[in-house]
Amino acid sequence: MEVTRVTVDEVRARLDRGEPLAIVDARSADAWSTATSRIPGAIRVPPDDVAAHVAEIPRDRAVITYCT
């Protein structure tokens, strides 16, 4: 598995090309609960409970993780 940093513009371009992506929202509970925006379809994986949510993350596509 290769881990790289991508920009918002790069993610947008990949989505615009129709590339299948899994978006993982790994913000802390406080950041998530007070957020004014969320990405539709993102998989919520709290950073302190990753093991309980690993099965929810697709393995057949690139995974984009974001946090604060």
N, C-alpha and C positions, 0 to 999 in steps of 0.2 A: 504494500500500500504506500502510495506517495502522498505526502502532505505538503500542500503549497498554500500560500496566502493569495487570495483573490480580492479584487475590488468590487464594489457594488456595480460599476459599469461592466466589468467582465461577467458577472453573474447575469445581469440583464441581457447582455449579448448572447450568452449561452441559452437563456430561456427563449429569447427571440428567435434563435435558430431551431428551437424545438428540442434541444438536448434534454434528455430526461435527467432531472436532478432531484435529490432528496434534500430538503431544507430542514435543518435541525436548529431549533431555538433553545440554546443552552444558557439563557439568562438566569440569574439568581431569582429566587422566589420574590424578593422585594422589587427587583427591576422589572420582572414580568408583570407583577400585579399593578404596578404604577405606570406601565407603558401606555403611551397614547396611540401606538400603532403596532400591528402584528402582521406577519406575512401569511396570507391565506394559504392553507394547506401545509404549513410548517408543522413539524413533529416536535412537540414540547418534551424536552428531556432535561429535567433539573440537574444541574452540575453535581449536586450531592447525592444523586440517586441514579446515576448512569446505568449501573448493573441491572436495575429493575426494568429498564427501557430498551436495552440493547436489541431485543428481538423486534422492536418496532421500526428499526432503521433498515431500509432496504439495502440489499447487498448487490443489486444488479445495476447500480447507477452511481454517479459521483455524489458524494455527500458534502453539502455546504453547511458548515456550522457557524452560528453567530452568537455572540454574547456581548455583555457590556463590561 
